[in-house]
Amino acid sequence: MRAIQQKQRPPRGTSATTGALLLLVGALVSAGCADEEQTARPGPVGEEAFVVATRVWDDTATNSYFHVVPSLEQGTVVDPSQAMEIPGSARLFAFADQGWFGVGDGESPTISHYTLDARDALVKGDAISLQPFGVQSLWQTNYLVSPTKAYHPDRAGEQLVVWNPTTMEVQGTIPLPDTSREGYLALYGYASIQRGKTLLFSVGWFDWTANDTILPETGLVAIDTETDTVVRFDVDDRCGGITESVEMASGDAYFVSSALAGAAHHLERLETEPCALRVLKDADSFDPDYVVRLGDLTDGAIAGDPIPAGRDSLFLRALDEDLTTVGDETKSFEITGQKAWRWWRWDTATGEATLVAELAPSPANVSWFDVDGRIFTIDEKTDSIESTLIELTAEGGPKLGLTTPGYLHGVTKVR
């Protein structure tokens, strides 16, 4: 499983308070509804199994639900009465390549390992608390180094917490004082890139609470994963507001501005235009000769928030100003929450980008997931009462998947 984006709110990792309407495939959603719902139940050991995480909230409480299902296809039954319920905004953590998954508690910085029993029920195993290490709340992000090492980015504490998913032990922390910027959250990237024993992740600096501004620079942290020390910290002033990196089939990694950065630039609260930097497959620093202004790809439209599209391609979201409402007090995250962002596919190998006409305009910060090499997003109903998976990279074009009550914020294959 990879990545969580937000709907009508600041970047991933913040709590959800409002819902947004996401209609990615327009008529496809209504036309694709099955006349008869097929009943699908978790099957015997040996068949596929997936964990789907959802969240339901109202004015008084938030509850999270973890469902075990045999398929992600349309018509699969998702029964809340059969789900594991956890109070608060719990998170699904998974290292699919290692066959490991767990849950981040919704009300404390605790990570618990889970497995499936013979009846495909979720079984809680060992747990670790990050509270003794200064962590106040969990983010969705973990950087996996090996079966015995992962880093949890504690953005508020400006540190990495080193922990072992196999033994479920915390091994220490890596302070990151150089990433501090007064008045700004150091938003460590939602993904990391490994170059041998060196792990790389970006840093963007966001203030969406006081002044709704973003610093016009991007940091790149290099960690020696053998000694758990900072090798280097670079700052690049060509591009700001980067939160995501995507590694291509070529091995090159692209660090691309968030749509939030695009919105801030549109509101004149970020100096640099939305853009992309690159780390070549054999390198561990930004390519000094490479920067792409995303507007040059999208006919001048503000763009950002990359999603893998297969091989050497990325999906981008580009703002259609004709669909956008902006007032004097509009916040950047209120722009990313509007159904005004069109989908583009950027082939980084050829440098060409094309509009994806079969996808209707949507909010920019929608959830997306990488499940066994298949890329999904969601169609989310008003007030998050229901979510439907959409497989973006399906053969023949976007395809509807299962529907869940509430806001679908995590998916992973567990068998």
Protein Blocks (a to p, Z undefined) as FASTA:
>chain_A
ZZjdddddddehiacfbdcdddfklmmmmmmpcfbdcddddddehiacdddddddddfkb
ccddddddfbfbehiacdfklpccdehjddddddfknopacdddfkbccdddddddfkop
acddddddfklnopabdcfbdcdfbfkbccdddfknopaddddfklopafbdcddfklpc
ghiacdddfbdcdehjbccdddddddfklnopaddbdddddddfklopafbdcddfkbgh
iabdcddfkopacddddfklmmmmmnopafbacddddddfkbcbdcfkbccdfklmngop
acehiadebjjbccdddddfklpccdfklcfklmmmpccbccddddfknopacddfkbcc
ddfkbcdddeehiacdddddehhlaccdddfkbghiacdddddehjdfbdcdfZZ
